[in-house]
């Protein structure tokens, strides 16, 4: 890429300088298009690392995951001051608890907007989520005084669909681009905060380049978020190559285009079309089938489950999930981390041993 990827801070400053609004969005699933129709730019908050967690610890139990601890601490230290709204999808018990803490106790200046997600992929789930998006539309109209038309909504949806198709193409051709693990995930994770049109430009530019595939032991990376990002450099140094992923911040949001001409249903169709995800209640059997097919298509020899400590939706599935994967000949390892800490030496050692085992 000839143009560097701007930072979250740079993007936020540009948005605010244009007089537009910013929504801080916590993990995982929501509609970018709906926010953009109100000239609200979503900037996602996956932690972040390197904050004073004692600020959040005053309101949360110690066994709550570090993504929620860090997000609350970041807010209390002023890290979300530029945000006009805070959108919190009800992804898990910890995020639901954070919503209650913010609404009932801390009461920040920003409006706290919860978003309820269904736990299935049935017709009833599409209807439920479409109704949730209609309710969110009403709330945003009250907060901004705007009422985007169906035509505006569909145009925003199609813009996001175009960007997501380019993201999927990056995934499909990743092994031909010659990017390091870290460079690839810096690019795809910029989807967390770049406007769709900016991300699409970066993606198209990258897709026009082609180099020799990078050698390395092919693996799948699964979990919520690859923080600290240093882990990706370590995998490179150990001759590992992430050829596919089942990460909540990345691969689990490879949404397909919707088909409905009705905008709210189309938004719901896109979210429901996402790959199997424990936070959305997909059966373990679906995840096994998905991961086995991913390994077969990518040539991956094993899976690293890179997990945030105390992430109940993830950890609950792992014993049965790993046993089933083993029956299919797919080796795996669990790495648990606190995203606020530097990458421990023992984690690097365990990853190295796992890669050596796959290569033997």
Steps between C-alpha positions, in 0.01 A plus 500: 500500500642834399278691742543435873203390706389789722459442872171507689600835649567651157170374364306636798668840471411516131136410572468758776671770290227446238233552766380140484409271790685198641359188664728287715384144429582200716519143363372336291205519256310816396405691184759749382261612226231605745740725691643653185154601379488738795852631421629304799833328445557177694838454669528165671643450848671160548645566843722683436830379654737700720254675732471539877260212568451605863260769373263237366573258781312721744176406322563150361576158643859381452385204288345723232700483176768759431318637194221628725738604783718692257208663319357635826843612622566669165171688528573613856845629405346712222585275208147517357452876543488549123206261468149639484332163562599161642335202330518170690374184331380243754764251396556336838416532869804720561400754236141496623632570849712786368190654343323495837802647680520788252127576495430461872826595676761685298266686264753645255420802287456283191170330432525127576323298230451126553440266207340160561613214277318171430662166577427309183466512122130429459241714326387612845851627571506708183162651591617573857823668387323704232267630771802584716645704215168681459507586870858620467396716203233662718746563782758654267231718343411632845867568580594664170176641362562321168275254317689325218279360223489137390701607195769647728506183709535271199779714355690477829442124519632446148809707582571273796428189293757612243758550773425160653532327163844656464584380852397147399717528189798598715442184701471287188825629348697559821763238421581665166552849646821422686402701807632410842247384757517838674464705180202297383314542829585868524325535166190290570461639853492853359145402400424555870528878464559611142196623304397234249606707200849555645542133586384402151770719344770338716369153423486560125854639504627196690319256273681647200834390643623143477822347629631158583295322769671510840633166618411368842309239696132568413265554796156636585471766769176493699366708790374851561783739418878457438621732775770578576570512126858398579377141485481528121866599476591210725316257273694644205830459684414137577435423133124489546257638243140586585319384186145539635329622814194457718551828687197694624654832391578372150397170341174461690380824342533399138139597439331402176293753304135511597220427252196682637398836348377604848799666670454383860447138400801523268719623788379206708562250220860612481569448870318166507707385199824523699711187565428288810568690820469385864378845605199450272423153633597298193518126577846349546433263209468798267830642623674164455379471141597860427851469645569164335398641161712810569804281569441292188459805277798690642738210560526584872660230711370616838306761695616742766209599726628837617256590775437792730492378861152456647328516160219261586338460154837398354631283782172312554517349148866409492513155669238344271613704201862389530406135554294502181777674305749241623275225363531673162879499530530872580736583787440804718634693798339748742684821587335724762612862533409823672503758223633765736826311561804461276520166322638258764815304414325175586235573237768540233661178620172306479426632150851406390461146636161464328642610163794262538256217572302581183818510294639173631 
